Amino acid sequence: MTSEELRKLIKCGETSRVQFKQQFTTQKEIAADMIAFANGRGGTILFGVKDKTGEILGLNYDEIQSTSRELGNTANEQVRPLIYIQTEVVEIDGKMILVATIQEGKDKPYKTLSGNIWVKQSADKRRVTDNAEILSLFQQSGTYHPDEAGVPNTSYKDLDTLALDRYFENVYRKPMSDFDIPQDQLLQSMHITDTQGRLTTAGLLFFGRTPQQFLPVFVIKAVWFYGNSIAGTEYKDSRDIEGTIPEMYEQGIRWLKSCLRRTQDGQSFNSVGKLEISETVLEELLQNALVHIDLLKTAAIRLLVFDDRIEIVNPGCVVGGHTIKEVKKGNSFARNPLMAKFCAQTMPYRGLGSGIPRVLAEKSKVDFLDDKEGNQFTAIVSRPDTVTNSVSSQDSVEDTTQKTVEKNTLKNTLKSTRKGTRKRIVEMIESNPNTSLDQIAEQLGKNPRGIDKHIKVLREQGIIRRVGPDKGGHWEII
């Protein structure tokens, strides 16, 4: 790290990735900070910088040697499992700063000798006590897969035997009855049931007769809005899509296609026309949401259709230490490997991390938002301009006129946000009202202080407002 890079880092203040320490305090306190970074996305502790104010004080030679030694002892003796840190000394204006870097851990959850688990919460840290959150950390390390967990109060009688027969015929080219082992052992070996005879989560979601009877949260919430704001109270259609994953996929695709326009792009007059958004894009993004949903989060997948875009919101951010940039290249981490296996054998899903690259190859305008703190992943697909496209076979002239009026109204309301950073800030708040300043800055690759200035302007212009406290509140589009 160069002096200039460190200076910029300090100017941005403390965040969920950066901590200031005037000096080394105690091993237990520093261990808690290390653990919080290792359980999150990693981070940096700067020794020789005053907490809160960011004043550069520096350390002398003896303090640097002592702090380096204590850091090594802390990582080895106070943290379980073992973590590794990197240290370097950077000079700023003749003052020496010790930079300690902790990478995101691969063996989460990390904890203290007394068993306390810490995670970052903005610039602070908090102790984890919720069982679901602890399981989520195990899930991130790949040592726990909730799709293999048994669902309480389920048994073989809750399976759709016809769906099972189709699966065996399709995959093994013979019915389940032709196997030489008992049926209960066969289903258990395939992880459709667990050792207690209960259906696994994946088994229920792919072969259950009524999955939502036992997992009511696992649905698709589909809403077709008037205009472009999620805060709108009127909508053209709203429904809950239920069933097995293959059934939800088929219903979801049909619903999305029913909301979209078709244009005559070289086809004959009597043809159905070309869908305004590639079917490949819709299919890959919906499958991605169904397969990679975070089963530990009690939230539904959302399909949101607006005049200018479609949003597919998936409970569960990118895991395995990957970034959106890596996902676009095809790098993937199977949050639900059993569901991915069943999906590859019953649906068009191909796996191997190829879904997002195929989406990008379609040349549609697609943006991805990976909200780590809110634990959700959003794919935003832009729709062709309503005004410049001809009236489709699905839209009446009156409906198109209404869309045009709404679009012009939105343009006037957000005139000052249509260019550059402020437009993106409004879009991110509209997509996720609980997003934080740090999250916005990270997604846009901007300085948090600069984002804060933009937000102040937007508030002064009456475009957005904060409801509730800075911590625990949310944003609203006025």
KABELTA-V280768 format. One line per field, one symbol per residue. psi: psi as a letter, one per 40 degrees, with the letter a starting at -180 (. if undefined). burial: 1 if it has 9 or more other C-alpha atoms within 8 Angstrom, else 0. A space follows every 50 residues. Layout:
# KABELTA-V280768
psi=???
burial=???
This chain:
# KABELTA-V280768
psi=hidddddddddeihaeehhhhdihciddddddddddddebfiahhhhehh iddehhdiiidddddddddddddddddehhihiiihiihhhhfehhhhhh hhihiefiiiiideehhiiigbeaiihhehddddddddddeeehheeeii hieiadeeihdddddddddddefiideeieiidddddddefdiaeeeihi ddddddeidgdeddgddgihhhhhihaeheeieiidihihhiaidddddd ddddddddeiihiggeiideidihhdhhdddddddddddddeiheehgii ihhhhideihhhhhhhihaeeiidddddeehihgdgddddddddeeiehe aeeeddddddeeeihhihhggddefihhhhhiiihdddiihieehidddd dddddddddddddfdeeehadddddddddddgeeiidddddddefihddd ddddddddddefdiihhaidheaiiih.
burial=00100110010111111111111100110111111111111111111111 10010011100001001101111111011100101010011100111111 11111001111100011111001010010000111111111000111111 10011101110001101111000011000000000111001111001111 11111111111100000111111111111001001001001111111110 11100100011111000000001011110111111111111110000001 11111111111111111101010101110111001111110111100010 00111111110101010111110011111111100100000100110001 00110110011001001100111111011100111011111010010100 1101100110001111000000111110
